[in-house]
Amino acid sequence: MTPVYEVRTKHTDQVLKDFITFREAARNIHITFRLVVLSICSLTLAALGKGTVLTYIFATLAVIILAFTAVRKRIAFSKLAKADVNYQKKSEIHFIFGESEFRVDNPDAGDEQRIKYGEVEFMYADDNYFYINVNNDDLHMIPKGDFTLGDAEGFYDFFTHKTGKIFQPLKLSWKMKADIFKQALAETREENSKKYGK
């Protein structure tokens, strides 16, 4: 296989932290926001209790929630670091993208993985990474700064063409949301004009 793009990367502290952030953003769960709202509600209920036992219960609950909010990402990082063999061994992961498939060479994961582009289920991108999910099983994080052959801009077009899918932005800006809305509105108008001849 003739390489078109190559990436050499490792699972560093930053990669693990970014994976945790990605997981929350992809699931659109906004845990931190929800926990802060819950603690504000608890503080409100504590204030409404005016010196009763409920005041102390809800105030304590609010403090516990805020403390958990402050340390929860560190807890998630610690769990992920213990489970990730690539992080523990500081393994170098080598991605080689050819015309018909791509390979993932990771000495600590066993045999080289050969993946056809049709096996890619979904793809996300943000400012720093490409996130590629294969067969709803393996998620590969490709740091945009770790290309040793080719560059991230060219890879975006190349991979989109090969898979027939588009990279979904991890966070939609207001402009992107407005563009999506305008496109959907234009498509609806076009369908209605064909349907009703207007």
VOZAKOL-248575 format. One line per field, with one value per residue: residue number from 1; residue in one letter; x, y, z of N, C-alpha, C in turn. Coordinates in nm, 2 decimals. Atoms other than C-alpha are relative to their C-alpha. Example, Ala and Ser with C-alpha at 12.3 -4.5 7.8 and 13.67 -1.06 7.14 Angstrom:
num <- c(1  2);
residuo <- c(A  S);
n_x <- c(0.09  -0.09);
n_y <- c(-0.12  -0.11);
n_z <- c(0.00  0.00);
ca_x <- c(1.23  1.37);
ca_y <- c(-0.45  -0.11);
ca_z <- c(0.78  0.71);
c_x <- c(0.09  -0.08);
c_y <- c(0.12  0.11);
c_z <- c(0.00  0.08);
END
This chain:
num <- c(1  2  3  4  5  6  7  8  9  10  11  12  13  14  15  16  17  18  19  20  21  22  23  24  25  26  27  28  29  30  31  32  33  34  35  36  37  38  39  40  41  42  43  44  45  46  47  48  49  50  51  52  53  54  55  56  57  58  59  60  61  62  63  64  65  66  67  68  69  70  71  72  73  74  75  76  77  78  79  80  81  82  83  84  85  86  87  88  89  90  91  92  93  94  95  96  97  98  99  100  101  102  103  104  105  106  107  108  109  110  111  112  113  114  115  116  117  118  119  120  121  122  123  124  125  126  127  128  129  130  131  132  133  134  135  136  137  138  139  140  141  142  143  144  145  146  147  148  149  150  151  152  153  154  155  156  157  158  159  160  161  162  163  164  165  166  167  168  169  170  171  172  173  174  175  176  177  178  179  180  181  182  183  184  185  186  187  188  189  190  191  192  193  194  195  196  197  198);
residuo <- c(M  T  P  V  Y  E  V  R  T  K  H  T  D  Q  V  L  K  D  F  I  T  F  R  E  A  A  R  N  I  H  I  T  F  R  L  V  V  L  S  I  C  S  L  T  L  A  A  L  G  K  G  T  V  L  T  Y  I  F  A  T  L  A  V  I  I  L  A  F  T  A  V  R  K  R  I  A  F  S  K  L  A  K  A  D  V  N  Y  Q  K  K  S  E  I  H  F  I  F  G  E  S  E  F  R  V  D  N  P  D  A  G  D  E  Q  R  I  K  Y  G  E  V  E  F  M  Y  A  D  D  N  Y  F  Y  I  N  V  N  N  D  D  L  H  M  I  P  K  G  D  F  T  L  G  D  A  E  G  F  Y  D  F  F  T  H  K  T  G  K  I  F  Q  P  L  K  L  S  W  K  M  K  A  D  I  F  K  Q  A  L  A  E  T  R  E  E  N  S  K  K  Y  G  K);
n_x <- c(0.08  -0.07  0.06  0.04  -0.02  -0.05  0.00  -0.06  0.06  0.00  0.10  -0.06  0.10  0.09  0.09  0.10  0.09  0.08  0.10  0.11  0.08  0.06  0.10  0.11  0.05  0.06  0.13  0.07  0.06  -0.02  0.01  -0.04  0.11  0.11  -0.03  0.01  0.14  0.05  -0.05  0.07  0.14  -0.02  -0.03  0.12  0.08  -0.06  0.04  0.14  0.03  -0.01  -0.04  0.05  -0.08  -0.01  -0.11  -0.13  -0.01  -0.02  -0.13  -0.10  0.01  -0.06  -0.14  -0.05  0.02  -0.10  -0.13  0.00  -0.01  -0.14  -0.10  0.05  -0.08  -0.12  0.03  0.02  -0.14  -0.07  0.06  -0.05  -0.14  -0.02  0.05  -0.06  -0.14  -0.08  -0.04  -0.10  -0.13  -0.04  -0.01  0.02  0.10  -0.03  0.11  -0.04  0.12  -0.02  0.11  0.11  0.02  -0.10  -0.06  -0.04  -0.11  -0.02  -0.07  0.05  0.14  -0.01  -0.02  0.04  0.14  0.03  0.14  0.05  0.06  0.14  0.03  0.01  0.14  0.02  -0.12  0.02  -0.12  0.00  -0.12  -0.12  0.01  0.10  0.05  0.05  0.05  0.01  0.09  0.06  -0.08  -0.13  0.00  -0.14  -0.02  -0.11  -0.04  -0.03  -0.14  -0.09  -0.02  -0.14  0.01  0.12  0.04  0.13  0.09  0.02  0.05  0.15  0.06  -0.04  0.08  0.14  0.02  -0.02  0.11  0.13  0.06  -0.06  -0.04  0.09  -0.07  0.03  0.08  0.05  0.01  0.13  0.01  0.02  0.14  0.08  -0.02  0.08  0.14  0.03  0.00  0.12  0.11  0.00  0.04  0.14  0.07  -0.01  0.09  0.14  0.03  0.02  0.12  0.12  -0.02  0.00);
n_y <- c(-0.12  -0.13  -0.10  -0.13  -0.08  0.08  -0.06  0.07  -0.07  0.08  -0.04  -0.09  -0.05  -0.09  0.08  0.06  -0.11  -0.04  0.11  -0.01  -0.11  0.04  0.10  -0.08  -0.08  0.08  0.04  -0.13  0.01  -0.12  0.04  -0.11  -0.09  0.05  0.00  -0.13  -0.04  0.08  -0.06  -0.13  0.04  0.05  -0.12  -0.07  0.07  -0.02  -0.14  -0.01  0.07  -0.10  0.05  0.13  0.11  0.01  -0.09  0.07  0.11  -0.04  -0.07  0.11  0.06  -0.10  0.00  0.13  0.00  -0.09  0.06  0.11  -0.07  -0.04  0.11  0.12  0.03  0.06  0.14  0.06  0.01  0.11  0.13  0.02  0.02  0.14  0.10  -0.02  0.07  -0.08  -0.11  0.05  0.04  -0.11  0.06  -0.09  0.06  -0.04  0.01  -0.01  -0.01  0.02  -0.02  0.10  0.03  -0.05  0.10  -0.05  0.09  -0.03  0.12  0.06  0.05  0.12  -0.01  -0.12  0.00  -0.05  -0.05  -0.06  -0.13  0.03  0.04  -0.11  -0.03  -0.15  -0.07  -0.13  -0.08  -0.12  -0.08  0.07  0.15  0.07  0.11  0.09  0.12  0.11  0.11  -0.03  0.07  -0.07  -0.14  -0.05  -0.15  -0.04  -0.14  -0.07  -0.04  0.11  0.06  0.01  0.00  -0.08  -0.09  0.02  -0.06  0.09  0.12  -0.02  0.03  0.13  0.10  -0.02  0.06  0.14  0.06  -0.04  -0.06  -0.13  -0.02  -0.08  -0.09  0.04  -0.11  -0.09  -0.14  -0.06  -0.02  0.13  0.03  -0.09  0.06  0.13  -0.04  -0.06  0.11  0.08  -0.08  0.00  0.13  0.01  -0.08  0.06  0.12  -0.05  -0.05  0.12  0.07  -0.08  -0.08  -0.15);
n_z <- c(0.00  0.01  -0.10  0.04  -0.12  -0.12  -0.13  -0.11  -0.11  -0.13  -0.09  -0.11  -0.10  0.07  0.09  -0.09  -0.04  0.12  0.03  -0.10  0.05  0.12  -0.03  -0.05  0.11  0.10  -0.06  -0.03  -0.13  -0.08  -0.14  -0.09  0.00  -0.08  -0.14  -0.05  -0.01  -0.11  -0.12  -0.01  -0.05  -0.14  -0.08  0.00  -0.10  -0.13  -0.04  -0.03  -0.12  -0.11  -0.13  -0.04  0.03  0.14  0.04  -0.02  0.09  0.14  0.01  0.01  0.14  0.10  -0.02  0.06  0.14  0.05  -0.01  0.11  0.13  0.01  0.02  0.08  0.12  -0.05  -0.03  0.13  0.06  -0.07  0.05  0.14  0.00  -0.05  0.09  0.13  0.01  0.08  -0.08  -0.10  0.06  0.08  0.14  0.12  0.09  0.14  0.10  0.14  0.08  0.14  0.09  -0.02  -0.15  -0.09  -0.10  -0.13  -0.06  -0.15  -0.05  -0.12  0.02  0.07  0.15  0.07  0.03  0.14  -0.01  0.12  -0.03  -0.02  -0.14  -0.09  -0.04  -0.01  -0.01  -0.06  0.01  -0.07  0.03  -0.02  0.03  0.08  -0.07  0.10  -0.06  0.10  -0.04  -0.13  -0.10  -0.03  0.03  0.02  -0.01  0.08  -0.02  0.12  0.00  0.00  0.13  0.05  0.15  0.03  -0.11  -0.05  0.09  0.11  -0.06  -0.02  0.13  0.04  -0.08  0.04  0.13  -0.01  -0.08  0.04  -0.11  -0.03  -0.14  -0.08  -0.10  -0.14  -0.05  0.11  -0.03  0.03  0.15  0.06  -0.03  0.08  0.14  0.00  0.00  0.13  0.10  -0.02  0.04  0.14  0.05  -0.02  0.10  0.13  0.00  0.00  0.14  0.10  -0.04  0.02  0.13  -0.03);
ca_x <- c(0.00  0.13  0.08  -0.10  -0.12  0.06  0.02  0.24  0.08  0.07  -0.19  -0.07  -0.23  -0.38  -0.52  -0.70  -0.84  -0.96  -1.12  -1.32  -1.43  -1.51  -1.72  -1.94  -1.97  -2.06  -2.33  -2.44  -2.49  -2.35  -2.29  -2.11  -2.39  -2.65  -2.46  -2.42  -2.79  -2.87  -2.64  -2.80  -3.15  -3.02  -2.89  -3.22  -3.41  -3.17  -3.24  -3.61  -3.59  -3.49  -3.30  -3.48  -3.33  -3.40  -3.16  -2.87  -2.96  -2.99  -2.68  -2.48  -2.61  -2.51  -2.16  -2.12  -2.25  -2.01  -1.72  -1.80  -1.83  -1.48  -1.31  -1.52  -1.30  -0.99  -1.17  -1.27  -0.90  -0.77  -1.01  -0.92  -0.55  -0.57  -0.76  -0.56  -0.26  -0.14  -0.12  0.06  0.32  0.35  0.30  0.35  0.05  0.11  -0.18  -0.12  -0.39  -0.38  -0.61  -0.82  -0.78  -0.60  -0.38  -0.33  0.00  0.02  0.28  0.10  -0.24  -0.11  -0.14  -0.17  -0.53  -0.64  -0.96  -1.16  -1.30  -1.65  -1.62  -1.61  -1.94  -1.91  -1.66  -1.63  -1.38  -1.28  -0.99  -0.74  -0.86  -1.03  -1.24  -1.30  -1.53  -1.50  -1.78  -1.93  -1.64  -1.30  -1.27  -0.94  -0.83  -0.61  -0.43  -0.42  -0.06  0.08  0.08  0.42  0.30  0.04  -0.15  -0.48  -0.65  -0.59  -0.67  -1.02  -1.11  -0.93  -1.11  -1.45  -1.41  -1.29  -1.57  -1.85  -1.93  -1.87  -1.69  -1.95  -1.83  -1.81  -1.94  -2.16  -2.10  -2.40  -2.31  -2.30  -2.64  -2.78  -2.64  -2.80  -3.13  -3.12  -3.03  -3.32  -3.56  -3.45  -3.49  -3.84  -3.94  -3.81  -4.00  -4.32  -4.28  -4.24  -4.53  -4.78  -4.64  -4.59);
ca_y <- c(0.00  0.34  0.59  0.91  1.04  0.92  1.01  0.92  0.99  0.88  0.89  1.18  1.34  1.60  1.34  1.16  1.49  1.58  1.24  1.29  1.63  1.48  1.20  1.46  1.68  1.40  1.28  1.64  1.58  1.90  1.74  2.04  2.27  2.04  1.99  2.36  2.42  2.14  2.30  2.64  2.48  2.32  2.66  2.82  2.56  2.60  2.98  2.92  2.69  2.98  2.81  2.48  2.14  2.16  2.46  2.25  1.95  2.14  2.36  2.04  1.89  2.20  2.19  1.82  1.87  2.16  1.97  1.67  1.91  2.04  1.70  1.48  1.53  1.44  1.12  1.04  1.10  0.87  0.59  0.63  0.64  0.31  0.14  0.27  0.04  0.28  0.56  0.35  0.22  0.55  0.35  0.52  0.46  0.48  0.55  0.49  0.60  0.46  0.47  0.16  0.13  0.25  0.07  0.12  -0.01  -0.02  -0.26  -0.30  -0.39  -0.69  -0.73  -0.44  -0.34  -0.30  -0.10  -0.04  0.31  0.16  0.04  0.39  0.46  0.83  1.10  1.42  1.70  1.99  2.24  1.98  1.63  1.41  1.15  0.84  0.56  0.22  -0.04  0.14  -0.02  0.15  0.53  0.67  1.02  1.17  1.49  1.74  1.84  1.49  1.43  1.31  1.28  1.53  1.78  1.81  2.03  1.79  1.49  1.63  1.63  1.30  1.11  1.26  1.15  0.80  0.73  0.91  1.07  1.42  1.51  1.64  1.95  1.87  2.21  2.41  2.78  3.01  3.08  2.71  2.66  2.95  2.80  2.46  2.63  2.83  2.52  2.32  2.61  2.64  2.26  2.28  2.56  2.38  2.06  2.26  2.44  2.10  1.95  2.24  2.41  2.74);
ca_z <- c(0.00  -0.10  0.19  0.11  0.46  0.78  1.14  1.44  1.77  2.14  2.41  2.63  2.93  2.69  2.45  2.74  2.87  2.52  2.48  2.80  2.66  2.33  2.48  2.67  2.36  2.13  2.37  2.42  2.79  2.94  3.28  3.43  3.34  3.49  3.81  3.86  3.80  4.05  4.31  4.25  4.30  4.63  4.75  4.66  4.86  5.15  5.15  5.14  5.44  5.67  5.95  5.95  5.91  5.54  5.51  5.64  5.43  5.10  5.18  5.24  4.92  4.72  4.87  4.78  4.43  4.37  4.51  4.28  3.99  4.06  4.07  3.84  3.53  3.74  3.85  3.49  3.38  3.65  3.55  3.18  3.25  3.45  3.17  2.87  2.80  2.53  2.78  3.04  2.80  2.61  2.28  1.95  1.73  1.35  1.11  0.74  0.50  0.15  -0.15  -0.06  0.32  0.62  0.87  1.24  1.37  1.75  1.89  2.22  2.06  1.87  1.49  1.26  1.20  0.83  0.79  0.47  0.44  0.42  0.78  0.91  1.09  1.18  1.19  1.40  1.38  1.60  1.61  1.72  1.62  1.37  1.55  1.34  1.46  1.29  1.31  1.61  1.81  1.78  1.81  1.66  1.76  1.50  1.62  1.35  1.45  1.43  1.05  0.92  0.56  0.42  0.63  0.81  0.55  0.27  0.49  0.56  0.19  0.12  0.40  0.32  -0.04  0.06  0.31  0.14  0.47  0.61  0.93  1.18  1.37  1.74  1.83  1.60  1.59  1.57  1.20  1.12  1.30  1.10  0.77  0.85  0.92  0.60  0.40  0.55  0.49  0.13  0.08  0.23  0.00  -0.30  -0.21  -0.15  -0.49  -0.67  -0.47  -0.50  -0.82  -0.64);
c_x <- c(0.09  -0.06  -0.03  0.01  0.05  -0.01  0.07  -0.04  0.02  -0.11  0.07  -0.10  -0.11  -0.10  -0.11  -0.10  -0.09  -0.10  -0.12  -0.09  -0.08  -0.12  -0.13  -0.06  -0.08  -0.14  -0.09  -0.07  0.02  -0.01  0.04  -0.11  -0.12  0.03  0.00  -0.14  -0.06  0.05  -0.07  -0.15  0.01  0.02  -0.13  -0.10  0.05  -0.04  -0.15  -0.04  0.02  0.03  -0.05  0.10  0.03  0.11  0.13  0.01  0.03  0.13  0.11  0.00  0.06  0.15  0.06  -0.01  0.11  0.14  0.02  0.03  0.15  0.10  -0.04  0.09  0.14  -0.03  -0.02  0.14  0.07  -0.05  0.05  0.14  0.03  -0.04  0.07  0.14  0.09  0.06  0.11  0.13  0.06  0.03  -0.01  -0.10  0.02  -0.12  0.06  -0.12  0.04  -0.12  -0.12  -0.03  0.10  0.04  0.03  0.10  0.03  0.06  -0.06  -0.15  0.00  0.02  -0.05  -0.14  -0.01  -0.15  -0.04  -0.08  -0.15  -0.04  -0.01  -0.15  -0.04  0.13  -0.03  0.14  -0.01  0.13  0.12  0.01  -0.09  -0.03  -0.07  -0.05  -0.02  -0.09  -0.07  0.08  0.12  -0.02  0.15  0.00  0.12  0.03  0.04  0.15  0.10  0.02  0.15  0.00  -0.14  -0.03  -0.15  -0.11  -0.03  -0.06  -0.15  -0.07  0.02  -0.09  -0.15  -0.03  0.00  -0.12  -0.14  -0.08  0.07  0.04  -0.11  0.08  -0.05  -0.08  -0.04  0.00  -0.14  -0.01  -0.03  -0.15  -0.09  0.00  -0.08  -0.14  -0.04  0.00  -0.13  -0.12  -0.01  -0.04  -0.15  -0.08  0.00  -0.09  -0.15  -0.03  -0.02  -0.13  -0.12  0.01  0.00  0.15);
c_y <- c(0.12  0.10  0.13  0.10  -0.09  0.09  -0.08  0.07  -0.09  0.05  0.07  0.04  0.09  -0.08  -0.07  0.10  0.04  -0.11  0.01  0.12  -0.03  -0.09  0.08  0.08  -0.08  -0.05  0.11  -0.01  0.11  -0.03  0.11  0.10  -0.05  -0.01  0.14  0.05  -0.08  0.06  0.14  -0.02  -0.04  0.12  0.08  -0.06  0.02  0.14  0.01  -0.07  0.08  -0.06  -0.13  -0.10  -0.01  0.09  -0.07  -0.12  0.05  0.08  -0.10  -0.07  0.08  -0.01  -0.13  -0.01  0.09  -0.06  -0.11  0.06  0.04  -0.11  -0.11  -0.03  -0.06  -0.15  -0.08  -0.02  -0.11  -0.14  -0.04  -0.04  -0.14  -0.10  0.00  -0.05  0.09  0.12  -0.04  -0.03  0.11  -0.05  0.10  -0.07  0.06  -0.02  0.02  0.00  -0.01  0.03  -0.09  -0.03  0.08  -0.10  0.07  -0.09  0.05  -0.13  -0.06  -0.05  -0.12  0.03  0.13  -0.01  0.06  0.03  0.06  0.13  -0.02  -0.04  0.12  0.04  0.15  0.07  0.14  0.07  0.12  0.07  -0.08  -0.14  -0.03  -0.12  -0.10  -0.13  -0.11  -0.11  0.02  -0.06  0.08  0.15  0.04  0.15  0.03  0.15  0.07  0.05  -0.11  -0.07  0.01  0.00  0.06  0.09  -0.02  0.05  -0.09  -0.13  0.01  -0.03  -0.14  -0.10  0.01  -0.07  -0.16  -0.07  0.03  0.07  0.14  0.00  0.09  0.09  -0.04  0.11  0.09  0.14  0.05  0.02  -0.13  -0.05  0.08  -0.05  -0.13  0.03  0.05  -0.11  -0.08  0.08  0.01  -0.13  -0.02  0.08  -0.06  -0.12  0.05  0.06  -0.11  -0.07  0.08  0.09  0.14  0.05);
c_z <- c(0.00  0.10  -0.07  0.11  0.11  0.12  0.11  0.12  0.13  0.09  0.12  0.10  -0.08  -0.08  0.09  0.05  -0.11  -0.04  0.09  -0.04  -0.12  0.03  0.05  -0.11  -0.10  0.05  0.03  0.14  0.10  0.15  0.09  0.02  0.09  0.15  0.07  0.02  0.12  0.14  0.03  0.06  0.15  0.09  0.01  0.11  0.14  0.05  0.03  0.13  0.13  0.13  0.04  -0.04  -0.15  -0.05  0.01  -0.10  -0.15  -0.02  -0.01  -0.13  -0.10  0.01  -0.06  -0.15  -0.06  0.01  -0.10  -0.14  -0.03  -0.02  -0.09  -0.13  0.04  0.03  -0.13  -0.07  0.07  -0.04  -0.14  0.00  0.05  -0.10  -0.14  0.00  -0.08  0.08  0.10  -0.06  -0.09  -0.15  -0.11  -0.09  -0.14  -0.09  -0.14  -0.09  -0.15  -0.09  0.03  0.14  0.08  0.10  0.13  0.06  0.14  0.06  0.13  -0.02  -0.08  -0.15  -0.05  -0.05  -0.14  -0.01  -0.14  0.03  0.02  0.14  0.09  0.02  0.00  0.03  0.06  -0.02  0.09  -0.03  0.00  -0.05  -0.11  0.09  -0.09  0.07  -0.11  0.06  0.13  0.12  0.04  -0.04  -0.01  0.01  -0.08  0.03  -0.13  -0.01  -0.01  -0.14  -0.04  -0.15  -0.03  0.12  0.03  -0.10  -0.12  0.04  0.01  -0.13  -0.05  0.07  -0.02  -0.13  0.01  0.07  -0.05  0.11  0.03  0.15  0.07  0.09  0.14  0.07  -0.11  0.04  -0.04  -0.15  -0.06  0.03  -0.09  -0.15  -0.02  -0.01  -0.13  -0.11  0.01  -0.04  -0.15  -0.06  0.01  -0.10  -0.14  -0.01  -0.01  -0.14  -0.10  0.03  -0.04  -0.12  0.03  -0.01);
END
